[in-house]
Amino acid sequence: MRNTAPDSLHIAVGVIRDAEGGVLLSRRREDAHQGGLWEFPGGKCEPGEPVAEALARELGEELGIRVTAARPLIQIRHAYPDRRVVLHVFEVTRFEGEPIGRENQTLVWAAPIALDRYAFPAANGPILTALRLPPFYPVLESTATDARTGDDQSTYRRRFHALLDRGERLIYWRARNLSPAVYRRLAKEFSQAMGAKGGCLMIRADSEEFAESAELCPRAGLHLSGRQLHTLSTRPAGWRWVGAACHSLADLRQAQALGLDFAVLSPISITATHPRATPLGWEAARRWLGQINLPVYLMGGLERSDLDRARLCGARGVAGIRLFLD
């Protein structure tokens, strides 16, 4: 990817972590644009310069480190009153050297849970969200095999705890085959277990039940259906995270307009459960994600091994049912 848009300032940004998981922040000079605010290190791309090369060059000049591996995290377009910017954000997974402020800038290693204490430029909001979201988003739903076994609650408990034990910390508890009473009871149980591990259980709800469900599972998140997405004018209150199912660019734009935390775009490929559905394809996903500032999971006919391809399209990660079955 190269800096080719003349009407915007393209900036390569690096999210750098230390061995304890701390995130490196740099404070902008008072006389700079957005002066005094904290940011993730990086700098301007030269005209026609590949952004990955710009990232390595800027981090070398600013911090004195040599980037040896980095992967896309998110791309953000933002219009300030005096300029338009495109942030090409990478997670720096390997580097050599010890970061120092070679331009006399103040540096700090911040714990991820403490990032809200720092004042960032407005364009950095989606970066902070993407940082907190994991790369995988399992969906707990029944399968054709489950219908033959009959013990839905036992199966769901086993799968939920298997995911929790594997380290999954964001799970969508969909389970459309359960009665409302059973669904709610297990939602409360699973949400408490997720909260104890520092994770978040995403639950479904009808629009008229949003407030009631948030009180039932105070540490849970809400996953909106595509239908619910277009009935709202504001983000539902009281939830740790709010995400939505999206199937078009219009859906993604509505999710962004509502200020949701993330979206799930599907189907990318043909799926066994919906073989007649027309897949969106990787190219459409790439184009659409380049037009919004929102972390997105891709879903539908994917494998866990598709994570790198999803990241190259601009997605935060991949979601699914079958690919997380034990």
ABEGO torsion letter per residue (X at the ends): XBBABAABBBBBBBBBBBAAGBBBBBBBBAABBGBGBBBBBEBBBBBGBBAAAAAAAAAAAAAGBBBABBBBABBBBBBBAABBBBBBBBBBABBBEBBBBAAGBBBBBBBAAAAAABBBBAAAAAAAAAAABBABBBBBBBBAAAAAAGBAAAAAAAAAAAAAAAGBABBBBAGAABBAAAAAAAAAAAAAAAAAAGBBBBBBBBAAAAAAAAAABAABBBBBBAAAAAABABBBBGBABBBBBBABAAAAAAAAAAGBABBBBOBABBBAABAABBBAEAAAAAAAAAABBBBBBBBGGBBAAAAAAAAAAGBABBBEAAAABX
